[in-house]
Amino acid sequence: MHHRKRIEIVVERVRADDVTDLLDRLGATGWTILPVLSGRGRRGVRLGGDLSGVLDNVVIVCIASEAVTARVLDASDELLGARPAIVSITDCTVLRADHF
């Protein structure tokens, strides 16, 4: 068992490539993008499925080392910018350390 960090980032779909590019530059070995079907927050209910996809959100999940996680936190201005985003970081345990 090996300790890592799980980084979850909720962003507008149109920003996903910028976020994953940043994760790659910061040394992340991988990430997964999941669609957000709906959600509710400070701005009320938000539904996905808009035909244009402009209003859709995604969740980007990345399992990373402490060092990569620290670099992500240091790059928070670039990650968040002035656009809406939610970032959470939690402890997790993985079975194969060489994958992360």
ROGUKOL-919050 format. One record per residue: residue number from 1; chain; x, y, z of N, C-alpha, C in turn. Coordinates in steps of 0.1 Angstrom, whole numbers, plus 5000, padded with zeros to 4 digits. Example, Ala and Ser with C-alpha at 12.3 -4.5 7.8 and 13.67 -1.06 7.14 Angstrom:
# residues 2
<node><k>1</k><c>A</c><n_X>5132</n_X><n_Y>4943</n_Y><n_Z>5078</n_Z><ca_X>5123</ca_X><ca_Y>4955</ca_Y><ca_Z>5078</ca_Z><c_X>5132</c_X><c_Y>4967</c_Y><c_Z>5078</c_Z></node>
<node><k>2</k><c>A</c><n_X>5128</n_X><n_Y>4978</n_Y><n_Z>5071</n_Z><ca_X>5137</ca_X><ca_Y>4989</ca_Y><ca_Z>5071</ca_Z><c_X>5129</c_X><c_Y>5000</c_Y><c_Z>5079</c_Z></node>
//
This chain:
# residues 100
<node><k>1</k><c>A</c><n_X>5008</n_X><n_Y>4988</n_Y><n_Z>5000</n_Z><ca_X>5000</ca_X><ca_Y>5000</ca_Y><ca_Z>5000</ca_Z><c_X>5009</c_X><c_Y>5012</c_Y><c_Z>5000</c_Z></node>
<node><k>2</k><c>A</c><n_X>5005</n_X><n_Y>5022</n_Y><n_Z>4991</n_Z><ca_X>5013</ca_X><ca_Y>5034</ca_Y><ca_Z>4990</ca_Z><c_X>5005</c_X><c_Y>5046</c_Y><c_Z>4990</c_Z></node>
<node><k>3</k><c>A</c><n_X>5009</n_X><n_Y>5056</n_Y><n_Z>4998</n_Z><ca_X>5001</ca_X><ca_Y>5069</ca_Y><ca_Z>4999</ca_Z><c_X>5003</c_X><c_Y>5078</c_Y><c_Z>4988</c_Z></node>
<node><k>4</k><c>A</c><n_X>4992</n_X><n_Y>5083</n_Y><n_Z>4983</n_Z><ca_X>4993</ca_X><ca_Y>5093</ca_Y><ca_Z>4972</ca_Z><c_X>4982</c_X><c_Y>5104</c_Y><c_Z>4975</c_Z></node>
<node><k>5</k><c>A</c><n_X>4980</n_X><n_Y>5113</n_Y><n_Z>4966</n_Z><ca_X>4970</ca_X><ca_Y>5124</ca_Y><ca_Z>4967</ca_Z><c_X>4960</c_X><c_Y>5122</c_Y><c_Z>4956</c_Z></node>
<node><k>6</k><c>A</c><n_X>4948</n_X><n_Y>5124</n_Y><n_Z>4958</n_Z><ca_X>4938</ca_X><ca_Y>5124</ca_Y><ca_Z>4947</ca_Z><c_X>4933</c_X><c_Y>5138</c_Y><c_Z>4945</c_Z></node>
<node><k>7</k><c>A</c><n_X>4936</n_X><n_Y>5143</n_Y><n_Z>4933</n_Z><ca_X>4932</ca_X><ca_Y>5157</ca_Y><ca_Z>4930</ca_Z><c_X>4920</c_X><c_Y>5156</c_Y><c_Z>4921</c_Z></node>
<node><k>8</k><c>A</c><n_X>4909</n_X><n_Y>5163</n_Y><n_Z>4925</n_Z><ca_X>4897</ca_X><ca_Y>5164</ca_Y><ca_Z>4917</ca_Z><c_X>4895</c_X><c_Y>5178</c_Y><c_Z>4913</c_Z></node>
<node><k>9</k><c>A</c><n_X>4893</n_X><n_Y>5181</n_Y><n_Z>4900</n_Z><ca_X>4891</ca_X><ca_Y>5194</ca_Y><ca_Z>4895</ca_Z><c_X>4878</c_X><c_Y>5194</c_Y><c_Z>4887</c_Z></node>
<node><k>10</k><c>A</c><n_X>4868</n_X><n_Y>5202</n_Y><n_Z>4891</n_Z><ca_X>4856</ca_X><ca_Y>5204</ca_Y><ca_Z>4883</ca_Z><c_X>4858</c_X><c_Y>5217</c_Y><c_Z>4876</c_Z></node>
<node><k>11</k><c>A</c><n_X>4857</n_X><n_Y>5216</n_Y><n_Z>4862</n_Z><ca_X>4858</ca_X><ca_Y>5228</ca_Y><ca_Z>4854</ca_Z><c_X>4848</c_X><c_Y>5227</c_Y><c_Z>4842</c_Z></node>
<node><k>12</k><c>A</c><n_X>4846</n_X><n_Y>5238</n_Y><n_Z>4835</n_Z><ca_X>4839</ca_X><ca_Y>5238</ca_Y><ca_Z>4823</ca_Z><c_X>4846</c_X><c_Y>5229</c_Y><c_Z>4813</c_Z></node>
<node><k>13</k><c>A</c><n_X>4838</n_X><n_Y>5222</n_Y><n_Z>4805</n_Z><ca_X>4844</ca_X><ca_Y>5213</ca_Y><ca_Z>4795</ca_Z><c_X>4854</c_X><c_Y>5220</c_Y><c_Z>4786</c_Z></node>
<node><k>14</k><c>A</c><n_X>4851</n_X><n_Y>5232</n_Y><n_Z>4783</n_Z><ca_X>4859</ca_X><ca_Y>5240</ca_Y><ca_Z>4773</ca_Z><c_X>4873</c_X><c_Y>5242</c_Y><c_Z>4779</c_Z></node>
<node><k>15</k><c>A</c><n_X>4875</n_X><n_Y>5241</n_Y><n_Z>4792</n_Z><ca_X>4888</ca_X><ca_Y>5243</ca_Y><ca_Z>4799</ca_Z><c_X>4895</c_X><c_Y>5231</c_Y><c_Z>4802</c_Z></node>
<node><k>16</k><c>A</c><n_X>4889</n_X><n_Y>5219</n_Y><n_Z>4799</n_Z><ca_X>4896</ca_X><ca_Y>5206</ca_Y><ca_Z>4803</ca_Z><c_X>4909</c_X><c_Y>5204</c_Y><c_Z>4797</c_Z></node>
<node><k>17</k><c>A</c><n_X>4911</n_X><n_Y>5208</n_Y><n_Z>4784</n_Z><ca_X>4924</ca_X><ca_Y>5206</ca_Y><ca_Z>4778</ca_Z><c_X>4935</c_X><c_Y>5215</c_Y><c_Z>4784</c_Z></node>
<node><k>18</k><c>A</c><n_X>4931</n_X><n_Y>5227</n_Y><n_Z>4788</n_Z><ca_X>4941</ca_X><ca_Y>5235</ca_Y><ca_Z>4795</ca_Z><c_X>4945</c_X><c_Y>5230</c_Y><c_Z>4808</c_Z></node>
<node><k>19</k><c>A</c><n_X>4936</n_X><n_Y>5224</n_Y><n_Z>4816</n_Z><ca_X>4939</ca_X><ca_Y>5218</ca_Y><ca_Z>4829</ca_Z><c_X>4947</c_X><c_Y>5206</c_Y><c_Z>4827</c_Z></node>
<node><k>20</k><c>A</c><n_X>4944</n_X><n_Y>5197</n_Y><n_Z>4818</n_Z><ca_X>4952</ca_X><ca_Y>5185</ca_Y><ca_Z>4816</ca_Z><c_X>4966</c_X><c_Y>5188</c_Y><c_Z>4811</c_Z></node>
<node><k>21</k><c>A</c><n_X>4967</n_X><n_Y>5198</n_Y><n_Z>4802</n_Z><ca_X>4980</ca_X><ca_Y>5202</ca_Y><ca_Z>4798</ca_Z><c_X>4989</c_X><c_Y>5207</c_Y><c_Z>4810</c_Z></node>
<node><k>22</k><c>A</c><n_X>4982</n_X><n_Y>5215</n_Y><n_Z>4819</n_Z><ca_X>4989</ca_X><ca_Y>5219</ca_Y><ca_Z>4831</ca_Z><c_X>4994</c_X><c_Y>5208</c_Y><c_Z>4839</c_Z></node>
<node><k>23</k><c>A</c><n_X>4985</n_X><n_Y>5198</n_Y><n_Z>4842</n_Z><ca_X>4988</ca_X><ca_Y>5186</ca_Y><ca_Z>4850</ca_Z><c_X>5000</c_X><c_Y>5179</c_Y><c_Z>4843</c_Z></node>
<node><k>24</k><c>A</c><n_X>5000</n_X><n_Y>5177</n_Y><n_Z>4830</n_Z><ca_X>5011</ca_X><ca_Y>5171</ca_Y><ca_Z>4823</ca_Z><c_X>5024</c_X><c_Y>5178</c_Y><c_Z>4825</c_Z></node>
<node><k>25</k><c>A</c><n_X>5024</n_X><n_Y>5192</n_Y><n_Z>4824</n_Z><ca_X>5036</ca_X><ca_Y>5200</ca_Y><ca_Z>4825</ca_Z><c_X>5041</c_X><c_Y>5199</c_Y><c_Z>4840</c_Z></node>
<node><k>26</k><c>A</c><n_X>5032</n_X><n_Y>5197</n_Y><n_Z>4849</n_Z><ca_X>5036</ca_X><ca_Y>5197</ca_Y><ca_Z>4864</ca_Z><c_X>5041</c_X><c_Y>5183</c_Y><c_Z>4868</c_Z></node>
<node><k>27</k><c>A</c><n_X>5040</n_X><n_Y>5173</n_Y><n_Z>4859</n_Z><ca_X>5046</ca_X><ca_Y>5160</ca_Y><ca_Z>4862</ca_Z><c_X>5036</c_X><c_Y>5149</c_Y><c_Z>4865</c_Z></node>
<node><k>28</k><c>A</c><n_X>5023</n_X><n_Y>5152</n_Y><n_Z>4863</n_Z><ca_X>5013</ca_X><ca_Y>5141</ca_Y><ca_Z>4866</ca_Z><c_X>5015</c_X><c_Y>5130</c_Y><c_Z>4856</c_Z></node>
<node><k>29</k><c>A</c><n_X>5014</n_X><n_Y>5118</n_Y><n_Z>4860</n_Z><ca_X>5016</ca_X><ca_Y>5106</ca_Y><ca_Z>4851</ca_Z><c_X>5003</c_X><c_Y>5102</c_Y><c_Z>4844</c_Z></node>
<node><k>30</k><c>A</c><n_X>4992</n_X><n_Y>5108</n_Y><n_Z>4848</n_Z><ca_X>4979</ca_X><ca_Y>5104</ca_Y><ca_Z>4842</ca_Z><c_X>4968</c_X><c_Y>5112</c_Y><c_Z>4848</c_Z></node>
<node><k>31</k><c>A</c><n_X>4956</n_X><n_Y>5111</n_Y><n_Z>4842</n_Z><ca_X>4944</ca_X><ca_Y>5117</ca_Y><ca_Z>4847</ca_Z><c_X>4932</c_X><c_Y>5111</c_Y><c_Z>4840</c_Z></node>
<node><k>32</k><c>A</c><n_X>4921</n_X><n_Y>5113</n_Y><n_Z>4845</n_Z><ca_X>4908</ca_X><ca_Y>5108</ca_Y><ca_Z>4839</ca_Z><c_X>4898</c_X><c_Y>5119</c_Y><c_Z>4839</c_Z></node>
<node><k>33</k><c>A</c><n_X>4891</n_X><n_Y>5120</n_Y><n_Z>4828</n_Z><ca_X>4880</ca_X><ca_Y>5131</ca_Y><ca_Z>4827</ca_Z><c_X>4867</c_X><c_Y>5124</c_Y><c_Z>4827</c_Z></node>
<node><k>34</k><c>A</c><n_X>4858</n_X><n_Y>5128</n_Y><n_Z>4836</n_Z><ca_X>4844</ca_X><ca_Y>5123</ca_Y><ca_Z>4837</ca_Z><c_X>4834</c_X><c_Y>5134</c_Y><c_Z>4835</c_Z></node>
<node><k>35</k><c>A</c><n_X>4823</n_X><n_Y>5130</n_Y><n_Z>4828</n_Z><ca_X>4813</ca_X><ca_Y>5141</ca_Y><ca_Z>4825</ca_Z><c_X>4805</c_X><c_Y>5143</c_Y><c_Z>4838</c_Z></node>
<node><k>36</k><c>A</c><n_X>4801</n_X><n_Y>5156</n_Y><n_Z>4840</n_Z><ca_X>4792</ca_X><ca_Y>5159</ca_Y><ca_Z>4851</ca_Z><c_X>4778</c_X><c_Y>5160</c_Y><c_Z>4845</c_Z></node>
<node><k>37</k><c>A</c><n_X>4769</n_X><n_Y>5152</n_Y><n_Z>4850</n_Z><ca_X>4755</ca_X><ca_Y>5151</ca_Y><ca_Z>4845</ca_Z><c_X>4747</c_X><c_Y>5163</c_Y><c_Z>4851</c_Z></node>
<node><k>38</k><c>A</c><n_X>4749</n_X><n_Y>5166</n_Y><n_Z>4863</n_Z><ca_X>4742</ca_X><ca_Y>5177</ca_Y><ca_Z>4869</ca_Z><c_X>4749</c_X><c_Y>5180</c_Y><c_Z>4883</c_Z></node>
<node><k>39</k><c>A</c><n_X>4745</n_X><n_Y>5191</n_Y><n_Z>4888</n_Z><ca_X>4751</ca_X><ca_Y>5195</ca_Y><ca_Z>4901</ca_Z><c_X>4744</c_X><c_Y>5207</c_Y><c_Z>4907</c_Z></node>
<node><k>40</k><c>A</c><n_X>4746</n_X><n_Y>5210</n_Y><n_Z>4919</n_Z><ca_X>4741</ca_X><ca_Y>5222</ca_Y><ca_Z>4925</ca_Z><c_X>4751</c_X><c_Y>5228</c_Y><c_Z>4934</c_Z></node>
<node><k>41</k><c>A</c><n_X>4752</n_X><n_Y>5241</n_Y><n_Z>4934</n_Z><ca_X>4762</ca_X><ca_Y>5248</ca_Y><ca_Z>4942</ca_Z><c_X>4757</c_X><c_Y>5262</c_Y><c_Z>4945</c_Z></node>
<node><k>42</k><c>A</c><n_X>4767</n_X><n_Y>5271</n_Y><n_Z>4947</n_Z><ca_X>4763</ca_X><ca_Y>5285</ca_Y><ca_Z>4950</ca_Z><c_X>4754</c_X><c_Y>5292</c_Y><c_Z>4940</c_Z></node>
<node><k>43</k><c>A</c><n_X>4756</n_X><n_Y>5288</n_Y><n_Z>4927</n_Z><ca_X>4749</ca_X><ca_Y>5294</ca_Y><ca_Z>4917</ca_Z><c_X>4736</c_X><c_Y>5286</c_Y><c_Z>4913</c_Z></node>
<node><k>44</k><c>A</c><n_X>4732</n_X><n_Y>5277</n_Y><n_Z>4921</n_Z><ca_X>4720</ca_X><ca_Y>5269</ca_Y><ca_Z>4919</ca_Z><c_X>4723</c_X><c_Y>5256</c_Y><c_Z>4911</c_Z></node>
<node><k>45</k><c>A</c><n_X>4712</n_X><n_Y>5251</n_Y><n_Z>4905</n_Z><ca_X>4713</ca_X><ca_Y>5238</ca_Y><ca_Z>4898</ca_Z><c_X>4719</c_X><c_Y>5240</c_Y><c_Z>4884</c_Z></node>
<node><k>46</k><c>A</c><n_X>4728</n_X><n_Y>5231</n_Y><n_Z>4880</n_Z><ca_X>4734</ca_X><ca_Y>5232</ca_Y><ca_Z>4867</ca_Z><c_X>4732</c_X><c_Y>5218</c_Y><c_Z>4860</c_Z></node>
<node><k>47</k><c>A</c><n_X>4726</n_X><n_Y>5218</n_Y><n_Z>4849</n_Z><ca_X>4724</ca_X><ca_Y>5205</ca_Y><ca_Z>4842</ca_Z><c_X>4733</c_X><c_Y>5204</c_Y><c_Z>4830</c_Z></node>
<node><k>48</k><c>A</c><n_X>4739</n_X><n_Y>5193</n_Y><n_Z>4828</n_Z><ca_X>4747</ca_X><ca_Y>5190</ca_Y><ca_Z>4816</ca_Z><c_X>4738</c_X><c_Y>5187</c_Y><c_Z>4804</c_Z></node>
<node><k>49</k><c>A</c><n_X>4744</n_X><n_Y>5183</n_Y><n_Z>4793</n_Z><ca_X>4736</ca_X><ca_Y>5179</ca_Y><ca_Z>4781</ca_Z><c_X>4732</c_X><c_Y>5189</c_Y><c_Z>4772</c_Z></node>
<node><k>50</k><c>A</c><n_X>4737</n_X><n_Y>5202</n_Y><n_Z>4774</n_Z><ca_X>4734</ca_X><ca_Y>5212</ca_Y><ca_Z>4764</ca_Z><c_X>4739</c_X><c_Y>5208</c_Y><c_Z>4750</c_Z></node>
<node><k>51</k><c>A</c><n_X>4732</n_X><n_Y>5210</n_Y><n_Z>4740</n_Z><ca_X>4736</ca_X><ca_Y>5205</ca_Y><ca_Z>4727</ca_Z><c_X>4749</c_X><c_Y>5211</c_Y><c_Z>4722</c_Z></node>
<node><k>52</k><c>A</c><n_X>4753</n_X><n_Y>5223</n_Y><n_Z>4726</n_Z><ca_X>4765</ca_X><ca_Y>5229</ca_Y><ca_Z>4722</ca_Z><c_X>4777</c_X><c_Y>5224</c_Y><c_Z>4731</c_Z></node>
<node><k>53</k><c>A</c><n_X>4773</n_X><n_Y>5219</n_Y><n_Z>4743</n_Z><ca_X>4783</ca_X><ca_Y>5215</ca_Y><ca_Z>4753</ca_Z><c_X>4790</c_X><c_Y>5227</c_Y><c_Z>4760</c_Z></node>
<node><k>54</k><c>A</c><n_X>4787</n_X><n_Y>5239</n_Y><n_Z>4757</n_Z><ca_X>4793</ca_X><ca_Y>5251</ca_Y><ca_Z>4762</ca_Z><c_X>4791</c_X><c_Y>5252</c_Y><c_Z>4777</c_Z></node>
<node><k>55</k><c>A</c><n_X>4780</n_X><n_Y>5248</n_Y><n_Z>4782</n_Z><ca_X>4777</ca_X><ca_Y>5249</ca_Y><ca_Z>4797</ca_Z><c_X>4781</c_X><c_Y>5236</c_Y><c_Z>4804</c_Z></node>
<node><k>56</k><c>A</c><n_X>4785</n_X><n_Y>5226</n_Y><n_Z>4798</n_Z><ca_X>4788</ca_X><ca_Y>5213</ca_Y><ca_Z>4805</ca_Z><c_X>4801</c_X><c_Y>5214</c_Y><c_Z>4813</c_Z></node>
<node><k>57</k><c>A</c><n_X>4801</n_X><n_Y>5207</n_Y><n_Z>4824</n_Z><ca_X>4812</ca_X><ca_Y>5206</ca_Y><ca_Z>4833</ca_Z><c_X>4818</c_X><c_Y>5192</c_Y><c_Z>4832</c_Z></node>
<node><k>58</k><c>A</c><n_X>4831</n_X><n_Y>5191</n_Y><n_Z>4836</n_Z><ca_X>4837</ca_X><ca_Y>5178</ca_Y><ca_Z>4837</ca_Z><c_X>4845</c_X><c_Y>5177</c_Y><c_Z>4850</c_Z></node>
<node><k>59</k><c>A</c><n_X>4847</n_X><n_Y>5165</n_Y><n_Z>4855</n_Z><ca_X>4856</ca_X><ca_Y>5163</ca_Y><ca_Z>4867</ca_Z><c_X>4869</c_X><c_Y>5156</c_Y><c_Z>4861</c_Z></node>
<node><k>60</k><c>A</c><n_X>4880</n_X><n_Y>5162</n_Y><n_Z>4865</n_Z><ca_X>4893</ca_X><ca_Y>5157</ca_Y><ca_Z>4861</ca_Z><c_X>4899</c_X><c_Y>5151</c_Y><c_Z>4874</c_Z></node>
<node><k>61</k><c>A</c><n_X>4902</n_X><n_Y>5138</n_Y><n_Z>4873</n_Z><ca_X>4907</ca_X><ca_Y>5131</ca_Y><ca_Z>4885</ca_Z><c_X>4922</c_X><c_Y>5127</c_Y><c_Z>4882</c_Z></node>
<node><k>62</k><c>A</c><n_X>4930</n_X><n_Y>5130</n_Y><n_Z>4892</n_Z><ca_X>4945</ca_X><ca_Y>5127</ca_Y><ca_Z>4890</ca_Z><c_X>4950</c_X><c_Y>5122</c_Y><c_Z>4903</c_Z></node>
<node><k>63</k><c>A</c><n_X>4956</n_X><n_Y>5110</n_Y><n_Z>4903</n_Z><ca_X>4963</ca_X><ca_Y>5105</ca_Y><ca_Z>4915</ca_Z><c_X>4978</c_X><c_Y>5109</c_Y><c_Z>4913</c_Z></node>
<node><k>64</k><c>A</c><n_X>4983</n_X><n_Y>5115</n_Y><n_Z>4923</n_Z><ca_X>4997</ca_X><ca_Y>5121</ca_Y><ca_Z>4922</ca_Z><c_X>5005</c_X><c_Y>5119</c_Y><c_Z>4935</c_Z></node>
<node><k>65</k><c>A</c><n_X>5018</n_X><n_Y>5121</n_Y><n_Z>4933</n_Z><ca_X>5027</ca_X><ca_Y>5121</ca_Y><ca_Z>4944</ca_Z><c_X>5025</c_X><c_Y>5134</c_Y><c_Z>4952</c_Z></node>
<node><k>66</k><c>A</c><n_X>5031</n_X><n_Y>5134</n_Y><n_Z>4964</n_Z><ca_X>5031</ca_X><ca_Y>5147</ca_Y><ca_Z>4972</ca_Z><c_X>5038</c_X><c_Y>5158</c_Y><c_Z>4964</c_Z></node>
<node><k>67</k><c>A</c><n_X>5049</n_X><n_Y>5155</n_Y><n_Z>4957</n_Z><ca_X>5056</ca_X><ca_Y>5165</ca_Y><ca_Z>4949</ca_Z><c_X>5048</c_X><c_Y>5171</c_Y><c_Z>4938</c_Z></node>
<node><k>68</k><c>A</c><n_X>5041</n_X><n_Y>5163</n_Y><n_Z>4931</n_Z><ca_X>5033</ca_X><ca_Y>5168</ca_Y><ca_Z>4920</ca_Z><c_X>5021</c_X><c_Y>5176</c_Y><c_Z>4926</c_Z></node>
<node><k>69</k><c>A</c><n_X>5015</n_X><n_Y>5171</n_Y><n_Z>4936</n_Z><ca_X>5004</ca_X><ca_Y>5178</ca_Y><ca_Z>4943</ca_Z><c_X>5009</c_X><c_Y>5192</c_Y><c_Z>4948</c_Z></node>
<node><k>70</k><c>A</c><n_X>5021</n_X><n_Y>5193</n_Y><n_Z>4953</n_Z><ca_X>5026</ca_X><ca_Y>5206</ca_Y><ca_Z>4957</ca_Z><c_X>5028</c_X><c_Y>5215</c_Y><c_Z>4945</c_Z></node>
<node><k>71</k><c>A</c><n_X>5032</n_X><n_Y>5210</n_Y><n_Z>4934</n_Z><ca_X>5033</ca_X><ca_Y>5218</ca_Y><ca_Z>4922</ca_Z><c_X>5020</c_X><c_Y>5223</c_Y><c_Z>4917</c_Z></node>
<node><k>72</k><c>A</c><n_X>5010</n_X><n_Y>5214</n_Y><n_Z>4918</n_Z><ca_X>4996</ca_X><ca_Y>5218</ca_Y><ca_Z>4914</ca_Z><c_X>4991</c_X><c_Y>5230</c_Y><c_Z>4923</c_Z></node>
<node><k>73</k><c>A</c><n_X>4993</n_X><n_Y>5228</n_Y><n_Z>4936</n_Z><ca_X>4989</ca_X><ca_Y>5239</ca_Y><ca_Z>4945</ca_Z><c_X>4997</c_X><c_Y>5252</c_Y><c_Z>4942</c_Z></node>
<node><k>74</k><c>A</c><n_X>5010</n_X><n_Y>5251</n_Y><n_Z>4939</n_Z><ca_X>5017</ca_X><ca_Y>5263</ca_Y><ca_Z>4936</ca_Z><c_X>5012</c_X><c_Y>5270</c_Y><c_Z>4923</c_Z></node>
<node><k>75</k><c>A</c><n_X>5006</n_X><n_Y>5262</n_Y><n_Z>4914</n_Z><ca_X>5001</ca_X><ca_Y>5267</ca_Y><ca_Z>4902</ca_Z><c_X>4986</c_X><c_Y>5271</c_Y><c_Z>4902</c_Z></node>
<node><k>76</k><c>A</c><n_X>4981</n_X><n_Y>5273</n_Y><n_Z>4914</n_Z><ca_X>4967</ca_X><ca_Y>5275</ca_Y><ca_Z>4916</ca_Z><c_X>4962</c_X><c_Y>5287</c_Y><c_Z>4908</c_Z></node>
<node><k>77</k><c>A</c><n_X>4970</n_X><n_Y>5298</n_Y><n_Z>4907</n_Z><ca_X>4965</ca_X><ca_Y>5309</ca_Y><ca_Z>4899</ca_Z><c_X>4963</c_X><c_Y>5305</c_Y><c_Z>4885</c_Z></node>
<node><k>78</k><c>A</c><n_X>4972</n_X><n_Y>5298</n_Y><n_Z>4879</n_Z><ca_X>4970</ca_X><ca_Y>5293</ca_Y><ca_Z>4865</ca_Z><c_X>4959</c_X><c_Y>5283</c_Y><c_Z>4864</c_Z></node>
<node><k>79</k><c>A</c><n_X>4958</n_X><n_Y>5275</n_Y><n_Z>4874</n_Z><ca_X>4947</ca_X><ca_Y>5265</ca_Y><ca_Z>4874</ca_Z><c_X>4933</c_X><c_Y>5271</c_Y><c_Z>4875</c_Z></node>
<node><k>80</k><c>A</c><n_X>4932</n_X><n_Y>5280</n_Y><n_Z>4884</n_Z><ca_X>4919</ca_X><ca_Y>5286</ca_Y><ca_Z>4887</ca_Z><c_X>4916</c_X><c_Y>5298</c_Y><c_Z>4878</c_Z></node>
<node><k>81</k><c>A</c><n_X>4925</n_X><n_Y>5307</n_Y><n_Z>4877</n_Z><ca_X>4923</ca_X><ca_Y>5319</ca_Y><ca_Z>4869</ca_Z><c_X>4911</c_X><c_Y>5326</c_Y><c_Z>4874</c_Z></node>
<node><k>82</k><c>A</c><n_X>4904</n_X><n_Y>5333</n_Y><n_Z>4865</n_Z><ca_X>4892</ca_X><ca_Y>5340</ca_Y><ca_Z>4869</ca_Z><c_X>4879</c_X><c_Y>5332</c_Y><c_Z>4866</c_Z></node>
<node><k>83</k><c>A</c><n_X>4881</n_X><n_Y>5320</n_Y><n_Z>4861</n_Z><ca_X>4870</ca_X><ca_Y>5311</ca_Y><ca_Z>4857</ca_Z><c_X>4865</c_X><c_Y>5302</c_Y><c_Z>4868</c_Z></node>
<node><k>84</k><c>A</c><n_X>4853</n_X><n_Y>5298</n_Y><n_Z>4868</n_Z><ca_X>4848</ca_X><ca_Y>5289</ca_Y><ca_Z>4878</ca_Z><c_X>4856</c_X><c_Y>5275</c_Y><c_Z>4878</c_Z></node>
<node><k>85</k><c>A</c><n_X>4859</n_X><n_Y>5271</n_Y><n_Z>4890</n_Z><ca_X>4865</ca_X><ca_Y>5258</ca_Y><ca_Z>4892</ca_Z><c_X>4864</c_X><c_Y>5253</c_Y><c_Z>4906</c_Z></node>
<node><k>86</k><c>A</c><n_X>4864</n_X><n_Y>5240</n_Y><n_Z>4908</n_Z><ca_X>4864</ca_X><ca_Y>5235</ca_Y><ca_Z>4922</ca_Z><c_X>4876</c_X><c_Y>5225</c_Y><c_Z>4922</c_Z></node>
<node><k>87</k><c>A</c><n_X>4885</n_X><n_Y>5227</n_Y><n_Z>4932</n_Z><ca_X>4896</ca_X><ca_Y>5218</ca_Y><ca_Z>4933</ca_Z><c_X>4896</c_X><c_Y>5212</c_Y><c_Z>4947</c_Z></node>
<node><k>88</k><c>A</c><n_X>4897</n_X><n_Y>5199</n_Y><n_Z>4948</n_Z><ca_X>4898</ca_X><ca_Y>5192</ca_Y><ca_Z>4961</ca_Z><c_X>4909</c_X><c_Y>5182</c_Y><c_Z>4960</c_Z></node>
<node><k>89</k><c>A</c><n_X>4916</n_X><n_Y>5181</n_Y><n_Z>4972</n_Z><ca_X>4927</ca_X><ca_Y>5172</ca_Y><ca_Z>4973</ca_Z><c_X>4925</c_X><c_Y>5163</c_Y><c_Z>4985</c_Z></node>
<node><k>90</k><c>A</c><n_X>4925</n_X><n_Y>5150</n_Y><n_Z>4983</n_Z><ca_X>4923</ca_X><ca_Y>5141</ca_Y><ca_Z>4995</ca_Z><c_X>4935</c_X><c_Y>5131</c_Y><c_Z>4995</c_Z></node>
<node><k>91</k><c>A</c><n_X>4937</n_X><n_Y>5125</n_Y><n_Z>5006</n_Z><ca_X>4946</ca_X><ca_Y>5114</ca_Y><ca_Z>5007</ca_Z><c_X>4940</c_X><c_Y>5101</c_Y><c_Z>5001</c_Z></node>
<node><k>92</k><c>A</c><n_X>4948</n_X><n_Y>5093</n_Y><n_Z>4995</n_Z><ca_X>4943</ca_X><ca_Y>5080</ca_Y><ca_Z>4990</ca_Z><c_X>4955</c_X><c_Y>5070</c_Y><c_Z>4991</c_Z></node>
<node><k>93</k><c>A</c><n_X>4951</n_X><n_Y>5058</n_Y><n_Z>4989</n_Z><ca_X>4961</ca_X><ca_Y>5047</ca_Y><ca_Z>4990</ca_Z><c_X>4960</c_X><c_Y>5039</c_Y><c_Z>4977</c_Z></node>
<node><k>94</k><c>A</c><n_X>4971</n_X><n_Y>5036</n_Y><n_Z>4971</n_Z><ca_X>4972</ca_X><ca_Y>5028</ca_Y><ca_Z>4958</ca_Z><c_X>4980</c_X><c_Y>5015</c_Y><c_Z>4961</c_Z></node>
<node><k>95</k><c>A</c><n_X>4977</n_X><n_Y>5005</n_Y><n_Z>4953</n_Z><ca_X>4984</ca_X><ca_Y>4993</ca_Y><ca_Z>4954</ca_Z><c_X>4997</c_X><c_Y>4992</c_Y><c_Z>4946</c_Z></node>
<node><k>96</k><c>A</c><n_X>4998</n_X><n_Y>5000</n_Y><n_Z>4935</n_Z><ca_X>5010</ca_X><ca_Y>4999</ca_Y><ca_Z>4927</ca_Z><c_X>5016</c_X><c_Y>5013</c_Y><c_Z>4926</c_Z></node>
<node><k>97</k><c>A</c><n_X>5026</n_X><n_Y>5016</n_Y><n_Z>4934</n_Z><ca_X>5032</ca_X><ca_Y>5029</ca_Y><ca_Z>4934</ca_Z><c_X>5038</c_X><c_Y>5033</c_Y><c_Z>4921</c_Z></node>
<node><k>98</k><c>A</c><n_X>5043</n_X><n_Y>5023</n_Y><n_Z>4913</n_Z><ca_X>5050</ca_X><ca_Y>5027</ca_Y><ca_Z>4901</ca_Z><c_X>5041</c_X><c_Y>5032</c_Y><c_Z>4890</c_Z></node>
<node><k>99</k><c>A</c><n_X>5027</n_X><n_Y>5032</n_Y><n_Z>4892</n_Z><ca_X>5018</ca_X><ca_Y>5037</ca_Y><ca_Z>4883</ca_Z><c_X>5015</c_X><c_Y>5052</c_Y><c_Z>4885</c_Z></node>
<node><k>100</k><c>A</c><n_X>5020</n_X><n_Y>5057</n_Y><n_Z>4897</n_Z><ca_X>5017</ca_X><ca_Y>5071</ca_Y><ca_Z>4900</ca_Z><c_X>5029</c_X><c_Y>5078</c_Y><c_Z>4905</c_Z></node>
//
